[in-house]
Amino acid sequence: MTTPAVTHPALPTSEDLRSVIDELMRAFSTLPDEAWDTPAHESDWTCREAASHVVDTMGFYAMQISGTGPFRESYVQLVDRTDSREGAPPVVFWPDPGTGTRGIVGCLDAVGGMLVAVAATAPPERRGWHPYGTSDSTGFAAMGITESLAHGHDILAAQGVDLTPDAAVCRRVLDRIFPAATRTDDPWHDLLVATGRTPETRGQRWRWDSSVR
């Protein structure tokens, strides 16, 4: 009797993350410098703060699985900037506002590139802490993609620019960190639903599951 092969969902890769970063860089580069101080779509953050949050999360994700020391039970301890306004996200990787669009795109490329490199080279058994579940390189790649697409959507929607990421990448992210999410034939819409960014779900509490399964 032949045992049927077990199929596993495809997992997000460092190449997926790089493709999403490149797509955002192309879209962001079309925005004027003054766009970054306007509010992000249906958000309390400015577009600059939202972009800085994306850069910041990718930097911290990279640090979670880049070292070889003992497992840590928190993010790497760095000091947040102290001059942020009330209500702004805590940020360590803060692009110089004086550099405008060029500075934000450059920081996204460089810091995002660190997570790409770490996700590509971390051994499969490497684990890193996250409050939504101890994760591996595929999970951190998926989280980096989600942060990029969700907040990239907020930034670009505020500027009247459409974001249409690759459906296969969105599907792999859903499989990895949103296993219980509702699925349709439009994975990008499903990811927006899962992150509370549709008219029906905006403002609802949501979270992913980054644990290794």
C-alpha positions, 0 to 999 in steps of 0.5 A: 500500500502506498502512503500518500505524500504529505504536502506542506504549504510553501513558506515565505522566503527572503526573496519574497521579502526582497521583492516586497521591499523593492516594490515599496521602494519603487512606489515610495520614490514617486512621492514628494518630500512633503507627503511624509508629514501628512496622515497615513490612511485612517491612522493616527500616524503620519506617513513618515512615522508609518514608514519608520515603523516598518524600517524599525520592525525589520531592524529588530526582526533581523537582530532577533535571529542574527546572533548565536548567543543564548535565546533572549526573551525580549527585543534587543535593548536599544533606546528609543528616540526621545523627541517623538511626539505623543502618540507616535510609534517608538522608533530606533531606526529613524530616517533623517526628516531632512532627507525627504523621500530619498532618505526613507527609501534608502533606509528601507533598502538598507535596514530591510536588506539586513532582514533579507540577508539574515532570513536567507542565512539563519540556520533553520533551527535558529529561533527568535523572540516575538510577543506573538510567538517564538519564530524562525526565519520564515516567520520573521520574513512573513512578519517583515512582509506583513509590516511592509504591505500593511503600512505601505498600504496606509501610506500609499492609500493616503497619497492616492497610489494603489499597491498590488503585491504578488498574490502568491507572496500574500498567500504564503504569508497567510499560510505562515502567520495567519493560518486561521484567516478567511480565504478567498481567491484574492490573497491580497484582500485576505491579508488586508482583512487579516490586518484590519484594513478593509472598511468592515475590519478597520479598527478591529483587534487583530494579531498573527501567530508567528510561532513555529508549527 
